[in-house]
Amino acid sequence: MKKGIIILILLIQLQTKAQELFVMTEPASNMPTGSIGVRTMNSFMFGKNNKLNYHLMPEIMWGINQKWMVHLQSFQSNRATGGLNLEGGSFYAKYRFYSNDDIHKHFRLATYGRFSINRADIHQEELETMGHNSGGELGIVATQLVSKLAISASISYENVTDNTSANKFPKSQSNDATNYTLSFGRLMFPRVYKNFKQTNINLMVEFLGQTLNQNSKSNLDIVPSIQFIIRSRARIDLAYRKELYSSMLRTAPNGFLIKFEYTFFNVTK
């Protein structure tokens, strides 16, 4: 009887959460209480003369409770020397402050923040505290789930500083920006749940935009992706990021992303 209850709970979690695990953005929902997740993002972005910029971003995540979750992440890339170099890291926290749950649907709101330290060279006008700039970001995200479709939107304020004393942020560029995202995800398979061992396949499309506050330069990207969730623990994301529009300098806006993630449940309960 107890085993049956556990399986039922897992099935409910799969049906209500699987398709809102977006590739590029965090939804308003949190990972299960007491769980620890490990993730690595591999970014293959193409710059001028088709030069490949590789970024490796390993990450560890902790679901403290229903309201709070935190992430620790490091940034490594091959931009400076051609070899992989540690450039910095960040601390991310999210607080879910509103939840309206119903059968096969829910609406949630959360606020989040990121603080990053980075020693990479400042090489573009676009601001990005996840991998390029030192600084902070503070935002709010809303996520609506209806049956197999999830929609999530966020807006945030980002402010960056010097990366190092020898790598100062250019005074001629805007050091703060407004970021905005819109994400759609749909569970495509399985059509009917039988057990938690079934692999989930989700299709997604996300829109990522930024406007520099001091000069109104902006950009907008589209990111289509496919996601596989295996045994409700392991996750593989395959995505392509494409610039739709930009009036600011960006050195490598287009490329492929691959994410691997694994969750350990009930670690800290």
C-alpha positions as CSV (number, residue, x, y, z in Angstrom):
1,M,0.0,0.0,0.0
2,K,2.8,2.4,0.9
3,K,4.7,1.6,-2.3
4,G,1.5,2.3,-4.3
5,I,1.1,5.7,-2.6
6,I,4.7,6.7,-3.4
7,I,4.3,5.7,-7.1
8,L,1.0,7.8,-7.3
9,I,2.8,10.8,-5.9
10,L,5.6,10.4,-8.4
11,L,3.1,10.2,-11.3
12,I,1.3,13.4,-10.1
13,Q,4.7,15.2,-9.9
14,L,5.6,14.1,-13.4
15,Q,2.2,15.3,-14.8
16,T,2.3,18.7,-13.1
17,K,6.0,19.6,-13.3
18,A,7.8,17.8,-16.2
19,Q,7.0,20.3,-18.9
20,E,7.9,23.4,-17.0
21,L,11.6,22.6,-16.6
22,F,12.7,25.1,-19.2
23,V,16.1,25.0,-20.8
24,M,17.1,28.7,-20.7
25,T,15.0,30.1,-17.8
26,E,13.9,29.0,-14.3
27,P,10.1,28.7,-13.8
28,A,8.3,30.0,-10.7
29,S,8.1,26.4,-9.3
30,N,10.9,25.0,-7.2
31,M,12.5,21.6,-7.1
32,P,11.2,19.1,-4.5
33,T,11.9,19.8,-0.9
34,G,15.1,18.2,0.4
35,S,16.4,17.3,-3.1
36,I,19.9,18.0,-4.5
37,G,20.4,18.5,-8.2
38,V,23.6,18.5,-10.2
39,R,23.7,20.1,-13.7
40,T,26.2,21.0,-16.4
41,M,25.5,23.3,-19.3
42,N,27.7,23.1,-22.4
43,S,27.4,26.1,-24.7
44,F,28.9,26.1,-28.2
45,M,28.6,29.6,-29.6
46,F,30.0,30.8,-32.9
47,G,31.7,34.2,-33.1
48,K,33.4,36.1,-35.9
49,N,35.1,33.9,-38.5
50,N,33.1,31.0,-37.1
51,K,35.4,30.8,-34.1
52,L,33.9,28.4,-31.5
53,N,33.4,29.8,-28.0
54,Y,32.9,26.9,-25.6
55,H,31.5,27.6,-22.1
56,L,31.2,25.0,-19.4
57,M,28.9,25.8,-16.5
58,P,28.6,23.1,-13.8
59,E,26.0,23.8,-11.1
60,I,24.6,22.3,-7.9
61,M,21.1,23.0,-6.7
62,W,19.3,22.5,-3.4
63,G,15.5,22.6,-2.8
64,I,15.5,23.9,0.8
65,N,11.7,23.8,1.1
66,Q,8.5,24.6,-0.9
67,K,9.4,28.3,-0.9
68,W,13.2,28.5,-1.3
69,M,15.8,27.0,-3.6
70,V,19.4,27.9,-4.2
71,H,22.1,27.3,-6.9
72,L,25.9,27.5,-6.9
73,Q,27.5,27.7,-10.4
74,S,31.0,28.1,-11.9
75,F,31.9,29.6,-15.2
76,Q,34.6,28.2,-17.5
77,S,35.4,29.0,-21.1
78,N,38.1,28.8,-23.8
79,R,37.9,32.5,-24.9
80,A,41.1,33.7,-23.3
81,T,43.8,31.1,-24.2
82,G,42.0,28.5,-26.3
83,G,42.1,26.1,-23.3
84,L,39.4,25.8,-20.7
85,N,39.9,28.4,-17.9
86,L,38.0,29.0,-14.7
87,E,36.6,32.6,-15.0
88,G,34.1,32.9,-12.1
89,G,31.0,31.8,-10.4
90,S,27.6,32.8,-9.1
91,F,25.0,32.3,-6.3
92,Y,21.4,32.2,-7.3
93,A,18.3,32.1,-5.0
94,K,14.6,31.9,-5.7
95,Y,11.6,32.5,-3.4
96,R,8.2,31.3,-4.4
97,F,5.7,33.6,-2.8
98,Y,2.4,32.7,-4.4
99,S,0.8,29.5,-5.6
100,N,-2.7,28.7,-6.8
101,D,-3.0,25.0,-7.4
102,D,-5.8,23.0,-9.0
103,I,-6.3,19.7,-10.7
104,H,-4.0,19.5,-13.8
105,K,-3.2,23.2,-13.5
106,H,-1.5,25.8,-11.3
107,F,-0.3,29.4,-11.3
108,R,2.9,30.4,-9.4
109,L,4.9,33.6,-8.8
110,A,8.5,33.8,-7.5
111,T,11.2,36.4,-7.1
112,Y,14.8,35.6,-7.8
113,G,18.3,37.0,-7.5
114,R,21.8,36.2,-8.8
115,F,25.2,37.5,-7.6
116,S,28.2,36.8,-9.8
117,I,32.0,37.3,-9.8
118,N,33.9,37.0,-13.1
119,R,37.4,37.8,-14.3
120,A,36.8,37.3,-18.0
121,D,37.7,40.1,-20.4
122,I,34.7,42.4,-21.1
123,H,34.2,42.0,-24.9
124,Q,30.6,43.0,-25.7
125,E,27.8,45.5,-24.9
126,E,25.4,42.8,-23.9
127,L,25.2,42.2,-20.2
128,E,25.2,38.7,-18.8
129,T,25.9,37.8,-15.1
130,M,25.6,34.2,-16.0
131,G,29.0,33.6,-17.5
132,H,30.4,37.0,-18.6
133,N,30.0,39.9,-16.1
134,S,30.4,40.5,-12.4
135,G,27.4,42.0,-10.8
136,G,23.8,41.1,-9.8
137,E,20.3,40.5,-11.2
138,L,17.0,40.7,-9.4
139,G,13.7,39.7,-11.1
140,I,10.2,38.2,-10.9
141,V,8.8,35.2,-12.7
142,A,5.3,33.9,-13.3
143,T,4.4,30.4,-14.5
144,Q,1.1,29.0,-15.6
145,L,0.5,25.3,-16.2
146,V,-2.6,24.0,-17.9
147,S,-2.7,20.2,-18.5
148,K,0.4,19.6,-20.7
149,L,1.2,23.2,-21.6
150,A,3.4,25.5,-19.5
151,I,3.9,29.2,-20.1
152,S,6.4,31.2,-18.1
153,A,7.4,34.9,-18.3
154,S,10.0,36.9,-16.4
155,I,11.3,40.5,-16.1
156,S,14.5,41.4,-14.2
157,Y,17.0,44.3,-13.6
158,E,20.6,43.6,-14.1
159,N,23.6,45.7,-13.0
160,V,27.3,44.9,-13.7
161,T,30.6,46.1,-12.3
162,D,34.3,45.8,-13.1
163,N,35.3,42.2,-13.7
164,T,38.7,42.8,-12.1
165,S,40.8,45.9,-11.1
166,A,42.7,45.4,-14.4
167,N,39.5,44.6,-16.4
168,K,37.2,47.6,-15.7
169,F,33.8,48.0,-17.3
170,P,33.9,50.6,-20.1
171,K,32.5,54.0,-19.1
172,S,31.1,54.5,-22.6
173,Q,28.8,51.4,-22.2
174,S,25.6,50.9,-20.3
175,N,26.2,49.0,-17.1
176,D,22.6,48.1,-16.3
177,A,19.8,46.5,-18.3
178,T,16.2,45.2,-18.2
179,N,15.8,41.5,-19.2
180,Y,12.6,39.9,-20.3
181,T,11.8,36.3,-21.2
182,L,8.8,34.3,-22.5
183,S,8.8,30.5,-22.5
184,F,6.4,27.8,-23.8
185,G,6.8,24.1,-23.1
186,R,4.5,21.2,-24.0
187,L,4.7,17.6,-22.9
188,M,4.6,15.5,-26.1
189,F,5.2,12.0,-24.7
190,P,3.9,9.8,-23.0
191,R,0.3,10.5,-23.9
192,V,-0.9,8.4,-21.0
193,Y,1.1,7.7,-17.8
194,K,1.6,4.1,-16.8
195,N,4.6,4.4,-14.4
196,F,7.4,6.8,-13.5
197,K,10.0,4.8,-15.6
198,Q,8.5,6.3,-18.8
199,T,10.7,8.8,-20.5
200,N,9.1,12.3,-20.9
201,I,9.7,14.2,-24.1
202,N,9.0,18.0,-24.0
203,L,9.2,20.5,-26.8
204,M,9.9,24.1,-26.0
205,V,10.5,27.5,-27.5
206,E,11.8,30.5,-25.5
207,F,12.3,34.1,-26.3
208,L,15.1,36.0,-24.5
209,G,15.4,39.8,-24.7
210,Q,17.5,42.6,-23.2
211,T,17.3,46.4,-23.3
212,L,20.3,48.5,-22.1
213,N,18.9,51.2,-19.8
214,Q,21.3,54.0,-20.6
215,N,21.2,53.9,-24.4
216,S,18.1,51.8,-25.2
217,K,20.1,49.3,-27.3
218,S,18.3,45.9,-27.4
219,N,18.4,42.3,-28.6
220,L,15.9,39.4,-28.9
221,D,16.8,35.7,-29.3
222,I,14.7,32.6,-30.0
223,V,15.6,29.2,-28.5
224,P,13.8,26.1,-29.7
225,S,14.7,22.9,-27.8
226,I,13.8,19.3,-27.0
227,Q,14.0,17.8,-23.5
228,F,14.2,14.3,-22.3
229,I,13.4,13.4,-18.7
230,I,14.4,9.8,-17.8
231,R,12.9,8.0,-14.8
232,S,11.9,11.4,-13.3
233,R,15.5,11.9,-12.2
234,A,17.8,12.4,-15.2
235,R,17.3,15.2,-17.8
236,I,18.9,16.0,-21.2
237,D,18.3,19.3,-23.0
238,L,19.2,20.0,-26.6
239,A,18.7,23.6,-27.8
240,Y,19.7,26.1,-30.5
241,R,20.0,29.8,-29.7
242,K,19.4,32.2,-32.7
243,E,19.5,36.0,-32.7
244,L,16.4,37.5,-34.1
245,Y,17.4,41.2,-33.7
246,S,20.2,43.2,-32.1
247,S,21.3,46.8,-32.0
248,M,24.2,46.1,-29.6
249,L,27.6,44.5,-29.9
250,R,27.5,40.7,-29.2
251,T,30.5,38.6,-30.0
252,A,28.9,35.2,-30.3
253,P,25.0,35.2,-30.1
254,N,24.3,32.0,-32.1
255,G,25.0,28.4,-31.2
256,F,24.0,25.1,-29.6
257,L,23.4,24.3,-25.9
258,I,23.5,20.9,-24.2
259,K,22.4,20.4,-20.6
260,F,22.7,17.3,-18.4
261,E,21.0,17.1,-15.0
262,Y,20.4,14.6,-12.3
263,T,18.3,14.9,-9.1
264,F,18.8,13.1,-5.8
265,F,15.5,13.1,-3.9
266,N,15.0,13.4,-0.1
267,V,18.7,14.1,0.6
268,T,18.3,16.7,3.3
269,K,14.8,15.9,4.7
